[in-house]
Amino acid sequence: MSTSRLRSATLAALTVIMVAAVAGCSSAVAQQQNSSATSLAPGQPVPTGGDLRIGVLGDLSPKTFLQIGTGSLNGQVVANVYDTLIRYSRDDLTVRPALATAWQLAPDGRSLTLDLRRDVRYHDGRPFVSGDVEASIKAYLAGPWTPQFKRTAAAITSFDTSDPHRVVLGFEHPLSNIFDLLDSAPIIDGNTLPQLKAGTEFNGTGPFRFSSWQPNSSVRLTRNNEYWGGKPNLDSITFAIIPDAQALYTRLRTGQIDGALGLNYHDQQLATTRYGFREVTMTGAESQEYVGINVANPVLADVRLRKAIAYAIDRPRIINDVFRSSGYVVNLPWPTWSPAYDEQANTTYARDIEKAKALVAEHGPITEPIPLDYSTLGVDDVVAQIVQSNLKDIGIPVTLRPNDQTQQSAKLIGGKFDGLWLLQHAFAQFTPSTLAVSAYPFNAAKNSSNYLNPAYAAAANAAWTATDPESPAALAAYRALDKVWLDDLFLVEIGVVFTKVTVSPAVGNVDWDRRNQLHLSTAYLATQGRNS
């Protein structure tokens, strides 16, 4: 039986999961260390000390702090300054302990009891108690953030915090993706919530303390010597904000930083194959490149044109050339390991110029160019040019519209794209029901495409309320979702993409989660192999 099936069976059987030897251990932070570890000689102790310098493209944004975008600086701070109640394994959806040590789902799926660690303190010295769980989830809901798991959090209707070391969550209905929320939503400090919103104080329970933020320059974290999971190896972490991808690569090459998040795939290849840097592929944290479609646009309201777009896009070229084969082509959002993955359905739309042209001819000529929005952060400028060329081949004129990351995110959340857009989405790497109730492009209640369909909403709800995410009922709901996506095409999937971090040979034991967030409590800097 697969580990994800074991998780489902555990929920169905209402097993209380007790984890041995959790005291003094970080919750799965030190799990699987594959290629992220440097080569230490047998018996050589793990080095301690040093400041790990990681280059990132974007700045910290308190206004969107809990709107965690995969790989963003917000997410790096969340992952290292704060803890969550549980952690998923990187390889599958096995639930592992973090601030919660044991959990039990009620027989009707309408409540969840979580036992909490007793040895946890916030960075200001205050002990962590059950009331902090309630305060954190309510703050997650209240804003100013619009986090992707908001619908799931809103379905938690009661909190029993009478025992300071146990919390009972009551649900409006069974929630198949409750552990997705608990893996993602950080436990914050309600007492300093106004300061968090203002970006002046970040008081968590995690392995590093928030030390300083110099806007447009750097964020510095320092070691939490009293961390419940054990003292981190590093003295500190400095996230250097380097908004230009070429400058990010140059600073890595010249030893000004020890690692880089956000290199384009060409520069990643050069750094690893020519210059001796190491590549850490964040398996289990896949993203999906896609073309979004505003179905409220009068031209794009015709599904024949949307199908023409799906047939026109040269997916293999984008995955192989832009992403350097670090991914694979799909028509549906699911990664291959997901219980919702359907291999045959992923062959529905291969590049077929003649079919695409015939559909455009049925629709009639497109006289005005359709805008295609893309983010200037990352490689979507290159993908946009390929998509523009692909659509020109079938008679659909496109004008490119670049946005900075903030503009692109605001348009996505508000459903404000005029025509087409390019982005990467996540959340298919969680429980399958999460995608259609949480992700901005897919949310059946309100999505970026302005697409509404009662049958789609019903399928999303059926998947969401299934107590076993791999039951026949849940699988039937996933197939119903697939049918809507393939038939109505309010977005067109291009491919699954693996995110990579490029690091110096001196950097070891880099860990991550399913949102492409680095967890660095066990990371270290070796004395050799680092350029100062």
Secondary structure, 3 states (H helix, E strand, C coil): CCHHHHHHHHHHHCCCCCCCCCCCCCCCCCCCCCCCCCCCCCCCCCCCCCEEEEEECCCCCHHHCCCCCCCCHHHHHHHHHCCCCEEECCCCCCEEECCEEEEEECCCCCEEEEEECCCCECCCCCECCHHHHHHHHHHHHHCCCCCCCHHHHHCEEEEECCCCCEEEEEECCCCCCHHHHHHHCCCCCHHHHHHHHHCCCCCCCCCEEEEEEECCCEEEEEECCCCCCCCCCCCEEEEEECCCHHHHHHHHHCCCCCEEECCCHHHHHHHHHCCCCEEEECCCCCEEEEEEECCCCCCCCCHHHHHHHHHHCCHHHHHHHHCCCCEEECCCCCCCCCCCCCCHHHHCCCCCHHHHHHHHHHHCCCCCCEEEEEECCCCHHHHHHHHHHHHHCCCCCEEEEEECHHHHHHHHHHCCCCCEEEEEECCCCCCCHHHHHHCCCCCCCCCCCCCCCHHHHHHHHHHHCCCCCCCHHHHHHHHHHHHHHHHHCCEEEEEEECCEEEECCCEECCEECCCCCEECCCCEECCCCCCC
